[in-house]
Amino acid sequence: MFNKGNKKTLLGLFIFLAFVAGLLFIKNRFLLEQIVNVPLRIFSKTADNFRIIEACYTPDGINFSKKKLVASLFGLTDGIRLKDGKILLTGIDFKDRTGMADKQSGYKITSLGFLISTDGWKFKSIKLAISGLKNDIIAYGDPIIVLLPDGNYRMYFTDSDNEAHLMSAYSKDGYNYQFEGKVTGKAGVPLDAVDFTVLYEKEAQKYLIYTRSEDPEILQVLESNDGRYFTERFTIRTPFSLQFSIVDEGEYYVAYGQSLFKSDVIDADYRYPVKAISKDGLDWQLAKEQPVGPWKGNKIYCSPTAVIKMDDGYYFY
């Protein structure tokens, strides 16, 4: 039988061993980021976006002044301002799992959903149409819509049942799409993407698809001349983390992303997005002025999952 002294000794030894094991476990920086930063993101992106969507407004992309609940039960992926001036948010609508249907066959994609708004504050569900879906693809996901240089649109999404292989559909109006099939690429170039962001870089006239890597400070980038055939996959280092949105400001691009967790910075402010600037979409540098707002506390207040530039300012979702 153990006496009280032995029990205390064993308990102390157990706590010490658990502490050492914990230190060894978080020695890897990526694991440390997952342990500390991911819960923060889960709170703002998963807990918020997969249940509710809050809109944050700033007139200049820096000073937040208004925040409002705009949707619930919606898993947000991205957003775009269409040519008709309306905001279209893409993701999964948990209230209505038939957000896209094939005009010809009637086959419905149950994992894509869309919300639309004329003012950035009041949203309603909308069903987009598509033609030519393949019934052998059983799991669609992660819809992102990009405005093309010809004024038309391409929607990228993934075959969630096949290692997130990228697919696309083409549209002239942003509402009615023709399925283009899975993207293709040069031999040896992986064509999967997770938590991705898309940019058409107008100077180089190339499509860049940014996706997750094992290091939170590094993004993998897929490159294509036509948006359908990808020739390269390489990595870049960024001062922000997924997920992020890119706004074309004319002479340069602005990315709003999640704060990187820094193990050596105790008082870092993770409440607001990080702003970075680039002229080519590859070399990103922190902006001199960073977003701020009036809200206090330790919650991440304004998500950069979708950032839309409107006539009166910027809307963050």
C-alpha positions in Angstrom: 0.0 0.0 0.0 1.1 3.5 -0.7 1.3 6.0 2.1 0.4 9.7 1.7 4.0 10.6 1.2 4.5 8.1 -1.6 1.2 9.2 -3.3 2.4 12.8 -3.3 5.8 11.8 -4.7 4.2 9.8 -7.5 1.8 12.6 -8.3 4.6 15.2 -8.4 6.6 12.9 -10.7 3.6 12.4 -13.0 3.1 16.2 -13.2 6.8 16.8 -13.9 6.9 14.1 -16.7 3.7 15.5 -18.2 5.3 19.0 -18.2 8.5 17.8 -19.8 6.5 15.9 -22.5 4.5 19.0 -23.2 7.7 21.1 -23.7 9.1 18.5 -26.0 5.8 18.4 -27.9 5.6 22.1 -28.5 9.2 22.5 -29.3 8.3 22.2 -32.9 7.2 25.7 -34.0 4.5 24.5 -36.3 2.9 22.4 -33.5 3.2 25.3 -31.2 1.3 27.4 -33.8 -1.3 24.8 -34.0 -1.8 24.6 -30.3 -2.0 28.3 -29.6 -3.0 30.1 -32.8 -5.4 27.6 -34.2 -7.8 27.8 -31.3 -7.9 31.5 -31.8 -8.7 31.0 -35.5 -11.3 28.3 -34.6 -12.9 30.9 -32.3 -13.1 33.5 -35.1 -13.4 31.5 -38.2 -14.9 28.1 -37.3 -17.0 29.1 -34.3 -18.1 32.3 -35.9 -18.1 31.6 -39.6 -19.6 28.1 -39.4 -22.4 29.4 -37.1 -22.6 33.2 -37.6 -21.1 35.8 -39.9 -20.3 39.2 -38.6 -19.6 42.1 -40.9 -17.0 44.7 -40.0 -16.9 48.0 -41.8 -14.0 50.4 -42.3 -14.1 53.4 -44.6 -10.3 53.3 -45.3 -9.3 49.6 -44.7 -7.6 50.7 -41.4 -10.1 52.1 -38.9 -13.0 49.8 -38.1 -16.1 51.6 -36.9 -19.1 49.3 -37.2 -19.8 45.6 -36.7 -23.0 43.7 -37.2 -24.3 40.1 -37.3 -25.4 39.5 -40.9 -25.9 35.7 -41.3 -26.0 32.5 -39.3 -25.6 28.8 -40.1 -23.3 29.5 -43.0 -19.7 28.2 -43.5 -17.9 31.1 -45.2 -15.3 30.4 -47.8 -14.9 33.7 -49.8 -16.7 36.6 -51.3 -16.8 38.8 -54.4 -18.4 42.0 -55.6 -20.2 41.2 -58.9 -20.4 43.5 -61.9 -24.0 44.5 -60.9 -22.6 45.8 -57.6 -23.9 43.1 -55.4 -21.8 41.2 -52.8 -21.8 37.4 -53.2 -20.5 35.3 -50.3 -19.6 31.7 -51.0 -19.4 28.6 -48.8 -21.9 26.2 -47.3 -25.4 27.2 -46.4 -26.4 24.9 -43.5 -30.0 26.1 -43.7 -30.4 25.1 -47.4 -28.0 22.5 -48.8 -29.1 22.9 -52.4 -27.2 26.0 -53.3 -26.3 25.0 -56.9 -28.2 22.7 -59.3 -27.4 21.4 -62.9 -29.8 23.0 -65.3 -29.8 19.9 -67.6 -29.9 17.0 -65.2 -31.3 18.6 -62.1 -28.4 17.2 -60.1 -27.8 19.3 -57.0 -24.6 20.2 -55.3 -25.5 20.0 -51.6 -22.2 21.3 -50.2 -22.1 24.7 -51.9 -24.1 27.7 -50.7 -24.3 31.4 -51.5 -25.5 34.6 -49.9 -26.2 37.8 -51.7 -26.5 41.5 -50.6 -26.9 44.9 -52.2 -25.6 46.9 -49.2 -23.2 44.6 -47.4 -25.4 44.2 -44.3 -28.6 42.4 -45.4 -28.0 39.0 -46.9 -30.3 36.3 -48.3 -29.7 32.9 -49.7 -29.4 32.5 -53.5 -29.2 29.4 -55.7 -26.7 29.6 -58.6 -27.1 27.4 -61.7 -24.5 25.2 -63.4 -24.5 23.0 -66.5 -22.5 19.9 -67.3 -21.8 18.5 -63.8 -20.3 15.1 -63.6 -22.3 12.7 -61.4 -19.2 10.6 -60.6 -17.9 13.5 -58.4 -19.6 13.0 -55.2 -18.2 15.8 -53.0 -17.8 19.4 -54.1 -16.5 22.0 -51.7 -14.6 25.3 -51.0 -16.2 27.6 -53.7 -14.3 30.7 -54.7 -15.3 33.0 -57.5 -12.8 35.2 -59.4 -13.4 38.1 -61.8 -11.5 37.3 -65.0 -9.6 39.9 -67.2 -12.3 39.6 -69.9 -15.0 40.6 -67.4 -16.4 37.1 -66.9 -16.1 34.8 -63.9 -14.5 31.5 -62.9 -15.6 29.5 -59.9 -13.0 27.3 -58.4 -14.0 24.5 -56.0 -12.5 21.1 -55.0 -13.4 17.5 -55.2 -13.5 16.9 -51.5 -13.6 13.1 -52.0 -10.5 13.1 -54.1 -7.7 14.8 -52.0 -9.2 18.3 -52.7 -8.4 18.3 -56.5 -9.2 21.6 -58.0 -12.1 22.0 -60.5 -13.7 25.0 -62.1 -16.8 26.4 -63.8 -17.1 29.5 -66.1 -19.8 32.2 -66.1 -20.5 35.4 -68.0 -22.8 36.9 -65.4 -21.7 35.4 -62.1 -24.9 33.5 -61.6 -25.0 30.8 -64.4 -22.0 28.5 -64.8 -20.7 25.9 -67.2 -18.7 23.2 -65.6 -15.1 23.1 -67.0 -14.0 19.9 -65.2 -10.9 19.3 -63.1 -7.9 21.5 -63.7 -4.8 19.9 -65.3 -1.1 20.6 -65.0 2.4 19.8 -65.8 3.6 16.4 -64.8 4.6 16.4 -61.1 2.7 19.5 -60.2 0.2 18.7 -57.4 -3.3 20.1 -58.2 -4.9 20.0 -54.8 -5.7 23.1 -52.6 -7.0 23.6 -49.1 -8.1 26.9 -47.6 -7.1 28.6 -50.8 -7.2 32.1 -52.2 -7.1 33.1 -55.9 -5.6 36.1 -57.6 -5.3 37.0 -61.3 -2.1 39.0 -61.3 -2.7 41.5 -64.2 0.9 42.6 -64.8 2.3 39.1 -65.3 -1.1 37.9 -66.7 -1.0 34.8 -64.5 -3.4 33.1 -62.1 -2.0 32.5 -58.6 -3.7 30.1 -56.3 -2.4 30.3 -52.7 -2.9 27.3 -50.5 -1.8 25.9 -47.1 1.6 24.4 -46.3 2.9 22.7 -43.1 4.5 26.0 -42.0 2.0 28.8 -41.1 4.4 31.4 -42.4 4.8 29.8 -45.8 2.2 29.4 -48.5 2.2 27.1 -51.5 1.4 28.8 -54.8 0.0 27.2 -58.0 0.7 29.2 -61.1 -1.2 29.2 -64.5 -1.4 31.3 -67.6 -5.0 30.4 -68.4 -6.4 29.4 -65.0 -6.9 25.8 -66.1 -3.5 24.4 -66.8 -1.0 24.8 -64.0 2.7 24.8 -64.7 4.4 25.4 -61.4 3.9 25.0 -57.6 6.3 26.8 -55.4 6.4 28.4 -51.9 6.5 32.0 -50.6 6.9 33.5 -47.2 4.2 35.9 -46.0 3.7 38.2 -42.9 0.2 36.8 -42.5 -1.5 33.4 -42.3 -4.5 31.7 -43.8 -7.2 32.5 -44.4 -6.7 35.8 -46.2 -8.3 38.0 -48.9 -6.7 40.1 -51.6 -8.0 43.5 -52.7 -6.7 45.0 -56.0 -6.0 48.7 -55.3 -4.8 49.4 -58.9 -1.1 50.0 -58.6 -0.7 47.3 -55.9 -2.5 44.6 -54.1 -3.5 44.5 -50.4 -3.8 41.3 -48.5 -5.8 41.1 -45.2 -4.9 37.9 -43.3 -4.7 36.3 -39.9 -1.9 37.3 -37.5 1.0 34.9 -37.3 1.6 33.5 -33.9 5.0 34.6 -32.5 6.2 32.6 -29.6 8.6 35.4 -28.6 5.9 38.1 -28.6 3.8 38.0 -25.5 1.6 41.0 -26.0 0.8 40.6 -29.7 -2.6 41.8 -30.7 -4.5 39.1 -32.6 -7.9 40.9 -32.5 -7.7 42.5 -36.0 -6.4 41.4 -39.4 -2.9 42.0 -40.7 -2.5 44.2 -43.7 0.2 43.6 -46.2 1.1 45.1 -49.6 2.5 43.6 -52.8 3.0 44.7 -56.4 3.3 41.2 -57.9 1.2 39.0 -55.5 4.4 37.2 -54.4 6.5 39.6 -52.4 4.4 40.7 -49.5 5.4 43.4 -47.0 3.6 44.6 -43.9 1.8 47.9 -44.4 2.9 50.8 -42.2 -0.6 51.3 -40.9 -2.3 48.3 -39.5 -6.1 47.8 -38.9 -7.4 48.9 -35.5 -10.8 49.2 -33.9 -12.7 50.3 -30.8 -13.5 46.8 -29.5 -11.6 45.5 -26.5 -11.0 42.0 -25.1 -9.3 38.9 -26.4 -11.7 37.9 -29.2 -10.7 38.1 -32.8 -13.2 40.7 -33.9 -12.9 41.1 -37.7 -12.4 38.1 -39.9 -10.5 38.5 -43.2 -12.0 35.4 -44.8 -13.8 37.7 -47.3 -12.9 41.3 -47.8 -15.0 43.3 -50.3 -14.2 46.9 -51.5 -17.4 48.8 -52.0 -18.0 52.5 -53.0 -18.2 53.6 -49.4 -15.4 51.5 -47.9 -14.3 47.9 -47.0 -16.5 45.1 -45.7 -14.9 42.3 -43.8 -16.7 38.9 -43.3 
